[in-house]
Amino acid sequence: MAEQAAWDFVNAMPEGEKIELTVVNPSFVIGPTLVKTDFASGKVINMFMLNNLPAGVPMIHMPTIDVRDIATLHVRCLSSDEAQGKL
């Protein structure tokens, strides 16, 4: 919904004032955190990785990506004309 709102916002702008918009929709993001204290989603990920979920870890396949790779992708999108305006 947030992404659609961003596209709607840009599309509603007057032609001469439109900004470029590129979105990145990563899958399950993993990697180091800047947060030095416990936080809810970090606890859940830790429980998942250690097979410590109350009902057990389900047998699922899910794509994952490292947060550092997402950061690199964001920077590359800023400098790539091909990335601009993609739906």
TAZISUL-V906383 format. One record per pair of residues at least 4 apart in sequence whose ideal C-beta (glycine too) atoms are under 7 Angstrom apart, sorted by the first residue. I is the first residue (numbers start at 1). J is the second residue. D is the distance in Angstrom with one decimal. If there is no record, write none. Layout:
BEGIN
i=I j=J d=D
i=I j=J d=D
END
This chain:
BEGIN
i=1 j=5 d=6.3
i=2 j=6 d=6.6
i=3 j=7 d=6.6
i=3 j=23 d=5.3
i=4 j=8 d=6.2
i=5 j=9 d=6.2
i=6 j=10 d=6.6
i=6 j=21 d=6.0
i=7 j=11 d=6.0
i=7 j=21 d=6.7
i=8 j=12 d=6.1
i=10 j=18 d=5.9
i=10 j=19 d=6.2
i=10 j=21 d=4.8
i=13 j=17 d=5.1
i=13 j=18 d=4.6
i=20 j=84 d=4.5
i=20 j=85 d=6.3
i=21 j=85 d=6.7
i=22 j=77 d=4.8
i=22 j=83 d=4.7
i=22 j=84 d=5.7
i=22 j=86 d=6.1
i=24 j=70 d=6.7
i=24 j=73 d=5.8
i=24 j=74 d=6.2
i=24 j=77 d=6.7
i=26 j=65 d=5.1
i=26 j=70 d=5.1
i=27 j=62 d=6.7
i=27 j=63 d=4.0
i=27 j=64 d=6.3
i=27 j=65 d=5.8
i=28 j=62 d=5.2
i=28 j=63 d=6.6
i=28 j=64 d=4.6
i=29 j=65 d=5.9
i=29 j=67 d=5.3
i=29 j=70 d=6.2
i=30 j=64 d=5.3
i=30 j=66 d=6.2
i=30 j=67 d=6.9
i=31 j=66 d=4.3
i=31 j=67 d=3.6
i=31 j=68 d=5.8
i=32 j=67 d=6.9
i=33 j=42 d=6.3
i=35 j=39 d=5.4
i=35 j=42 d=7.0
i=38 j=42 d=6.5
i=38 j=43 d=6.0
i=40 j=44 d=6.7
i=41 j=45 d=6.4
i=42 j=46 d=6.2
i=43 j=47 d=6.3
i=44 j=48 d=6.3
i=45 j=49 d=6.2
i=46 j=50 d=6.2
i=47 j=52 d=4.2
i=47 j=53 d=5.2
i=48 j=53 d=6.2
i=48 j=57 d=6.0
i=51 j=57 d=4.9
i=53 j=57 d=5.5
i=65 j=69 d=5.4
i=65 j=70 d=6.0
i=67 j=71 d=6.5
i=68 j=72 d=6.5
i=69 j=73 d=6.4
i=70 j=74 d=6.6
i=71 j=75 d=6.7
i=72 j=76 d=6.3
i=73 j=77 d=6.3
i=74 j=78 d=6.9
i=75 j=79 d=7.0
i=76 j=80 d=5.7
i=77 j=83 d=4.2
END
